[in-house]
Amino acid sequence: MIRLSELKLPLDHSEHALSELIHSTLKITAEDVKSFSIYKRSYDARKQKLLLVYIVDVELRSARLEAQLLATFSTNSHIRPAPDMVYQLPVKLNDAPAIRPVVIGFGPCGIFAAMMLAQMGFKPIVIERGKQVRERTKDTWGLWRKRVLHTESNVQFGEGGAGTFSDGKLYSQIKDPRFLGRKVMTEFVKAGAPEEILLVSKPHIGTFRLVKVVENMREQIIAMGGEIRFQQRVCDFHIEDGHIRGLTIENLADCSTYELRADHVVLALGHSSRDTFAKLYERGVYMEAKPFSVGFRIEHPQGLIDRARLGQHAGHPLLGAADYKLVHHAANGRSVYSFCMCPGGTVVAATSEENRVVTNGMSQYSRNERNANAGIVVGISPADYPGGPLAGIAFQRKLESNAFVMGGSNYEAPGQLVGDFIVGKASTELGSVEPSYKPGVKMTDLADALPEYAITAMREALPAFGKKIKGFDMHDAVLTGVETRTSSPLRITRGDDFQSLNTKGLYPAGEGASYAGGILSAGVDGIEVAEAVARNLVGL
């Protein structure tokens, strides 16, 4: 099979244009082609005439002709042999081990770690502190609509992880030579995600569709012998001679506790599992502080972003709501960038702790809400919060507690118009952009919501972004704070064998351990960690 890349066609090309372009590119006839499939479809909007860009895999009727063409075009980087993307299980057991592997956390990383272990025959036990996804959704809406926070069932905790209440993006910049991302996408489609995610360049699922997908994946794991225990929180780790030997688990439904023997534990924690991080640190598991970012959410009319990014093609059904990615290096040495951009989405209350305010963004599959939103965040490092591996958590909590007070101490978020923020003037009323954050936004002066160096850098960055996207620094765009959970503030460091540096049998994974950033990369990391667990269990 031959892979062709950089095949460009007009946005509204005819049904047969792609096959004709394949024939002309390879200098072959229609009769030479057995079939072709689209691997990726993106668009190039850098010029006035927007073009669709395809990567296709072409199967020819003659193996001899394929070899001839690959030889003829050997110097053409856009005509190469199609890679083998079929995933092969490294291990397959007939009988599960007596002491089954345990996965802590059932977000994207935990789901794929458990799925792979189940497919390999290990019948994993999953421990998830939150509730099943539909119950969790009701609890999450309780904060948004009634200001009632459930500290163990919210945007951060529960089946599906934090990614369930997000844009559902399924793309990443990680290196993926084994095409494990394709395995992640294939499993999502198998569980009910739209097949389109396999071919568009920036696939997403959206919150409501993710709910059913996550439920289906849970049922697949159970059908293969896996066990998933909801409302079960790991409250202690039993480590003997540098090896994990068991867990103490609290049943949050009845407040009872029990012991679970475990020699192989996947730590698929989310970045908000602060109490678990503290217990791991107390038990001596090696971890270190790492950089992360803090900032605000910004909202614009989605139509403004569409027109700025897509011009005359704004609103075209093939293109959908436009996104953006921005970065600015400020004069004070700080980097300011857009984070987790959600086209046609909403800003959501994402705290998991009482008397704190945290923002995040999410979108449905349709991306048809009135506003575009994104985090506008500033990079910070452990030098900004000295004090050891847990110091970043204390730094986050201070900002979140302050935001709670600034918002009125009722889970409303403090907000400010962009025009007022740039000139240092408190906002007293909204303009033309209505913020989407629930339970509400209290207009104020956000200068006190972040450290001075972050405010200075953001005031410089917003006008610079306005030069890249016309209207980005419009006066009435709304900033809402604070965005603090951009990534984990610490790393639970692991070795080449995927195990903790000083605790054998403990496999730090995913976002909480700082080995992923988003649904796709977390899923890929879950697969790789599951493979490492399997190899260790069978002695490979």
C-alpha positions in Angstrom: 0.0 0.0 0.0 1.2 3.5 -0.8 0.6 6.6 1.3 0.3 9.9 -0.5 0.4 13.2 1.5 -0.1 16.9 0.7 -2.9 16.2 -1.8 -4.6 19.6 -2.1 -8.0 20.4 -3.5 -10.5 23.3 -3.3 -12.9 23.3 -0.4 -15.9 22.5 -2.5 -14.3 20.0 -4.8 -16.3 17.4 -6.8 -16.9 13.8 -5.6 -14.3 12.4 -8.0 -11.6 15.0 -7.7 -9.6 13.2 -5.0 -9.5 9.9 -7.0 -8.5 11.8 -10.1 -5.7 13.6 -8.2 -4.4 10.2 -6.9 -4.3 8.9 -10.5 -2.5 12.0 -11.8 0.0 12.1 -8.9 1.0 8.5 -9.4 0.6 8.6 -13.2 -1.7 5.6 -13.2 -5.2 4.8 -14.3 -8.4 4.1 -12.4 -8.1 0.4 -13.3 -4.7 0.2 -11.5 -6.4 1.2 -8.1 -8.1 -1.5 -6.0 -9.1 1.0 -3.3 -8.1 4.0 -1.3 -8.9 5.4 2.1 -8.5 8.8 3.6 -6.0 8.7 6.5 -6.2 12.4 7.4 -8.1 15.5 6.1 -7.1 19.0 7.2 -7.3 22.5 5.7 -4.7 25.1 4.7 -6.0 28.6 5.4 -2.7 30.5 5.0 -3.7 31.9 1.7 -6.9 33.6 0.5 -8.0 30.5 -1.3 -8.6 27.9 1.4 -7.6 24.3 0.4 -8.4 20.9 1.8 -5.3 18.8 2.4 -5.5 15.0 2.3 -3.3 12.1 3.3 -4.5 8.9 1.6 -3.5 5.2 1.5 -3.8 3.6 -1.9 -4.0 -0.1 -2.5 -3.1 -1.1 -6.1 -4.2 -4.3 -7.9 -0.6 -5.2 -8.7 2.2 -5.6 -6.1 4.7 -5.3 -8.9 3.3 -1.9 -10.0 3.4 -0.7 -6.3 7.1 -1.6 -6.1 7.8 0.2 -9.4 6.0 3.3 -8.3 7.8 3.4 -4.9 11.1 3.1 -6.8 10.2 5.8 -9.3 9.1 8.2 -6.6 11.8 7.2 -4.1 13.0 10.8 -3.7 9.5 12.2 -3.2 8.7 12.6 0.5 5.0 12.7 -0.2 4.9 9.3 -1.8 5.9 6.6 0.7 5.0 3.0 1.7 2.0 3.1 4.0 3.0 2.2 7.5 1.6 -0.8 9.4 -0.8 0.7 12.0 -2.4 -2.5 13.3 -1.9 -2.8 17.0 -0.6 -6.2 18.3 -0.9 -7.2 21.9 2.5 -8.0 23.4 1.1 -10.6 25.8 -2.1 -12.8 25.9 -2.9 -14.9 29.0 -5.4 -17.7 29.3 -5.6 -17.3 33.1 -5.3 -14.1 35.1 -2.6 -13.9 37.9 -3.7 -14.6 41.5 -2.8 -11.1 42.4 -4.4 -9.0 39.7 -2.9 -5.6 38.6 -4.7 -2.6 40.0 -5.4 0.7 38.2 -6.0 3.8 40.3 -8.2 6.2 38.4 -10.6 5.8 35.5 -9.9 8.8 33.4 -8.4 8.4 29.8 -5.1 6.9 31.0 -6.8 4.6 33.5 -9.4 3.5 31.0 -6.8 2.5 28.4 -4.5 0.9 30.9 -7.4 -1.2 32.1 -8.7 -1.9 28.6 -5.3 -3.2 27.5 -4.7 -5.2 30.6 -8.2 -6.7 30.1 -7.5 -7.5 26.4 -4.3 -9.2 27.4 -6.2 -11.4 29.9 -5.0 -9.8 33.2 -8.5 -9.0 34.5 -7.5 -5.7 36.2 -9.1 -4.1 39.3 -9.9 -0.4 38.8 -10.2 1.9 41.8 -12.1 5.1 41.1 -12.9 7.6 43.8 -15.7 9.3 41.9 -19.1 8.0 40.6 -20.2 6.5 37.3 -20.3 9.1 34.6 -24.1 9.8 34.5 -24.3 10.2 38.3 -21.2 12.3 38.2 -22.8 14.5 35.5 -25.7 15.2 37.8 -23.4 16.2 40.6 -21.4 18.4 38.4 -24.5 20.3 37.2 -25.3 20.7 40.9 -22.4 23.1 41.2 -23.2 24.9 38.0 -26.9 25.4 38.7 -27.3 25.3 42.5 -23.8 26.1 43.8 -23.6 22.7 45.5 -20.1 21.2 45.3 -19.6 17.4 45.6 -15.9 17.1 46.5 -15.6 13.5 45.2 -17.9 13.9 42.1 -17.3 16.9 39.9 -15.4 18.0 36.8 -12.2 16.5 38.2 -13.2 13.3 39.8 -15.3 10.4 38.4 -15.6 8.0 35.5 -14.0 9.5 32.4 -11.7 11.9 34.3 -11.5 15.6 33.7 -11.5 15.0 29.9 -15.2 14.2 30.1 -16.0 17.8 30.7 -13.7 19.3 28.1 -13.7 19.9 24.3 -13.0 16.2 23.9 -9.9 16.9 21.7 -8.2 13.8 20.3 -5.0 15.2 18.9 -1.6 15.7 20.4 2.0 16.7 19.5 3.5 13.6 21.1 5.9 11.4 19.1 4.0 8.2 18.2 6.1 5.9 16.0 4.0 2.9 17.0 0.7 4.6 16.0 -0.7 4.0 19.5 -2.9 7.1 19.0 -4.6 5.2 16.2 -5.3 2.4 18.7 -6.9 4.9 21.1 -9.0 6.4 18.3 -10.1 2.9 17.1 -11.2 1.9 20.6 -13.2 5.2 20.8 -14.9 4.4 17.5 -15.6 0.9 18.6 -17.3 2.3 21.7 -19.5 4.6 19.7 -17.5 7.7 18.8 -18.1 9.1 15.3 -15.9 7.4 12.7 -15.0 10.9 11.5 -12.4 11.2 14.3 -10.2 8.7 12.4 -9.7 11.0 9.5 -10.0 14.7 10.5 -6.8 16.4 11.5 -8.2 17.8 14.7 -10.8 15.3 15.9 -13.0 15.9 19.0 -15.9 14.1 20.5 -17.5 16.6 22.9 -18.9 16.1 26.4 -22.3 14.5 25.8 -21.0 11.9 23.3 -18.0 11.1 25.6 -20.5 10.0 28.3 -21.8 7.1 26.2 -18.4 6.2 24.8 -17.0 6.0 28.4 -19.9 3.8 29.5 -19.4 1.4 26.6 -15.7 1.1 27.3 -16.5 0.3 30.9 -18.8 -2.5 29.8 -16.1 -3.9 27.5 -13.6 -4.0 30.3 -16.1 -5.8 32.6 -17.0 -8.2 29.9 -13.3 -9.3 29.6 -13.1 -9.9 33.4 -12.1 -6.5 34.6 -13.6 -5.1 37.8 -14.4 -1.4 38.3 -15.0 -0.1 41.9 -16.6 3.3 42.0 -16.6 5.6 45.0 -13.5 3.9 46.3 -10.6 6.2 47.4 -7.1 5.0 47.9 -6.1 6.5 51.3 -2.8 4.7 51.9 0.0 2.8 50.2 1.8 -0.2 51.7 5.4 -0.2 50.7 7.9 -2.9 51.9 11.6 -2.9 51.0 11.0 -0.5 48.1 8.1 -2.4 46.6 4.4 -1.7 46.6 2.5 -4.5 48.4 -1.0 -3.2 49.0 -3.5 -0.4 49.3 -5.9 0.8 52.0 -9.1 1.8 50.3 -12.0 3.8 51.7 -15.5 3.0 50.4 -17.0 6.5 50.2 -20.5 5.2 50.0 -20.5 3.8 53.5 -17.2 5.2 55.0 -15.8 1.7 55.6 -12.2 0.8 54.7 -10.5 -2.4 53.5 -7.1 -3.7 52.4 -6.3 -4.8 48.9 -3.2 -6.8 48.1 -1.4 -5.3 45.1 2.1 -5.9 43.6 1.5 -4.0 40.3 -0.3 -0.6 40.6 -0.9 1.8 37.8 -1.1 5.3 39.2 -3.5 6.9 36.6 -4.3 9.8 38.8 -5.7 13.1 37.6 -3.8 16.4 38.1 -6.2 17.3 41.0 -5.6 14.2 43.2 -3.9 16.4 45.8 -4.6 14.2 48.8 -3.2 11.2 47.0 -0.1 13.1 46.0 0.4 14.1 49.7 0.0 10.5 50.8 2.5 9.2 48.2 5.0 11.9 49.3 4.4 10.9 53.0 5.2 7.3 52.1 8.5 8.4 50.4 7.6 7.8 46.7 9.9 10.0 44.7 8.4 13.1 43.1 9.6 16.5 42.1 8.1 19.9 41.4 7.6 20.9 37.8 6.6 23.9 35.7 2.9 24.5 34.9 0.8 27.6 34.0 -1.8 29.8 35.4 -4.1 32.4 34.0 -7.7 33.2 33.0 -10.3 32.0 30.5 -11.1 34.4 27.6 -14.4 34.5 25.7 -15.2 36.0 22.3 -18.1 35.7 20.0 -17.4 32.5 18.0 -18.4 34.4 14.8 -15.5 36.8 15.3 -13.0 34.0 15.5 -14.6 32.2 12.5 -14.3 35.4 10.3 -10.8 36.1 11.5 -9.5 32.6 10.9 -11.6 31.4 7.9 -12.6 34.6 6.1 -15.2 34.1 3.4 -15.4 30.4 4.3 -16.6 31.0 7.8 -19.6 28.8 8.6 -18.7 26.2 6.0 -20.0 22.8 7.3 -16.8 21.0 6.5 -14.8 23.4 8.6 -17.0 23.9 11.6 -16.2 26.4 14.3 -12.7 27.8 14.0 -10.0 27.4 16.6 -6.7 29.1 17.3 -3.3 28.7 19.0 -1.4 31.7 20.1 1.9 32.4 22.0 3.7 35.6 23.0 7.0 36.0 24.7 6.7 38.9 27.0 9.4 41.5 27.8 9.6 40.3 31.4 10.7 36.8 30.2 7.4 35.1 30.7 5.6 33.1 27.9 1.9 33.7 27.5 -0.1 31.2 25.4 -3.6 30.0 24.6 -4.5 26.7 26.3 -7.3 24.2 25.8 -9.2 26.3 23.2 -12.9 25.3 23.0 -14.7 26.5 19.8 -18.4 27.1 20.3 -18.1 26.1 23.9 -18.6 27.2 27.5 -16.5 28.1 30.5 -17.2 25.8 33.4 -16.7 25.7 37.1 -14.0 23.1 37.7 -13.1 23.1 41.4 -12.9 19.9 43.4 -12.3 21.6 46.7 -14.7 23.7 48.8 -14.4 27.5 48.9 -12.2 27.6 45.8 -12.9 28.8 42.2 -11.3 27.1 39.2 -12.2 27.7 35.5 -11.9 25.3 32.5 -13.5 25.1 29.1 -15.7 22.5 27.4 -17.6 22.0 24.1 -20.2 19.6 22.8 -19.6 17.7 19.5 -21.6 20.3 17.6 -19.5 23.2 18.9 -22.5 25.5 18.4 -22.6 27.6 21.5 -22.3 31.4 21.0 -18.8 31.9 22.4 -15.3 30.7 21.7 -13.2 30.3 24.9 -9.6 29.4 25.7 -7.3 29.7 28.6 -4.8 32.5 28.4 -2.1 31.4 30.7 1.4 32.3 31.8 4.2 29.7 32.3 5.6 29.5 35.8 8.3 27.3 37.3 9.3 25.9 40.8 11.4 29.0 41.3 8.1 30.9 41.6 6.8 28.5 44.4 9.8 27.1 46.2 9.3 24.5 49.0 9.4 21.1 47.5 7.3 18.8 45.4 4.0 19.8 47.0 4.6 23.6 46.9 2.9 24.0 43.5 -0.3 22.6 45.0 -0.2 25.2 47.8 0.4 27.9 45.2 -2.6 26.7 43.2 -4.8 26.6 46.3 -3.9 30.2 47.3 -4.9 31.5 43.9 -8.1 29.5 43.9 -9.1 30.6 47.4 -8.5 34.2 46.5 -10.6 33.8 43.3 -13.5 32.4 45.5 -13.4 35.5 47.6 -13.1 37.9 44.6 -16.1 36.2 43.1 -18.3 36.8 46.2 -17.6 33.6 48.1 -20.5 31.8 46.4 -18.7 29.9 43.6 -19.2 32.8 41.1 -16.0 33.6 39.3 -14.3 37.0 39.2 -14.3 38.5 35.7 -13.2 41.6 33.8 -13.6 43.0 30.3 -10.4 42.7 28.2 -10.3 46.4 27.5 -10.5 47.3 31.1 -7.9 44.7 32.1 -5.3 46.0 29.6 -5.5 49.6 31.0 -5.9 48.5 34.7 -9.5 49.6 35.2 -12.0 47.6 37.2 -15.1 46.5 35.2 -18.5 47.2 36.7 -20.8 45.8 33.9 -20.7 43.5 30.9 -20.5 44.6 27.4 -21.6 42.8 24.2 -20.1 39.4 25.2 -22.1 37.5 27.7 -19.9 35.1 29.8 -21.0 31.5 29.9 -19.5 30.5 33.3 -22.1 29.2 35.7 -23.2 29.8 38.4 -22.2 33.4 37.4 -19.5 36.0 37.0 -18.8 39.0 39.3 -17.2 41.9 37.4 -14.2 43.3 39.2 -10.4 44.0 38.7 -8.4 40.8 38.1 -5.1 42.5 38.8 -5.1 40.9 42.3 -6.1 37.4 41.0 -2.6 36.4 39.8 1.0 37.4 40.6 2.1 40.8 39.2 4.5 39.2 36.7 1.6 37.2 35.2 -0.7 40.2 35.0 2.1 42.3 33.3 2.8 39.6 30.8 -0.9 39.1 29.9 -1.5 42.8 29.5 1.3 42.9 26.9 0.2 39.7 25.2 -3.4 40.5 24.6 -2.8 43.4 22.1 -0.1 41.3 20.4 -2.7 38.5 20.0 -5.0 41.1 18.5 -2.5 41.7 15.7 -2.6 38.0 14.9 -6.4 37.6 15.1 -8.4 40.7 14.4 -10.6 41.6 17.3 -8.9 39.3 19.8 -8.2 42.2 22.1 -11.7 43.7 21.6 -12.8 45.7 24.6 -15.9 43.6 25.5 -14.2 40.2 25.4 -14.5 38.7 28.9 -11.7 37.3 31.1 -12.8 34.9 33.9 -10.5 33.5 36.6 -8.7 31.6 37.6 -7.2 28.9 35.4 -4.8 26.9 37.6 -5.3 23.2 36.7 -3.5 23.4 33.3 -1.3 20.5 34.2 0.0 18.7 37.3 2.3 20.8 39.4 4.5 17.8 40.1 6.0 14.8 38.4 6.0 11.3 40.0 9.2 10.3 38.2 9.6 6.9 36.6 12.4 5.0 34.9 12.7 3.4 31.5 10.7 0.4 32.8 7.8 2.8 33.6 8.1 2.1 37.3 8.6 4.6 40.1 12.3 5.5 40.6 12.2 4.1 44.1 9.1 2.1 44.4 9.0 -1.1 42.3 5.5 -2.2 41.2 4.2 1.4 41.2 3.7 2.7 37.6 3.1 6.5 37.5 1.1 7.4 34.4 -1.0 10.0 32.7 -1.7 13.6 33.5 -1.4 13.4 37.3 2.1 12.0 37.1 3.0 14.5 34.3 3.4 11.9 31.5 0.5 13.2 29.4 -1.5 16.3 28.6 -4.9 15.6 27.1 -7.1 12.7 26.3 -5.1 11.2 23.4 -1.7 11.4 25.0 -3.1 10.0 28.3 -4.6 7.1 26.4 -1.3 6.4 24.7 0.5 6.5 28.0 -2.1 4.1 29.5 -1.4 1.6 26.7 2.4 1.8 27.2 2.2 1.5 30.9 -0.2 -1.5 30.6 2.3 -3.2 28.3 5.1 -2.6 30.8 3.0 -4.1 33.6 2.2 -7.1 31.4 5.8 -7.7 30.5 6.9 -7.5 34.2 4.1 -9.9 35.3 5.1 -12.6 32.8 8.8 -12.0 33.1 9.6 -10.6 29.7 
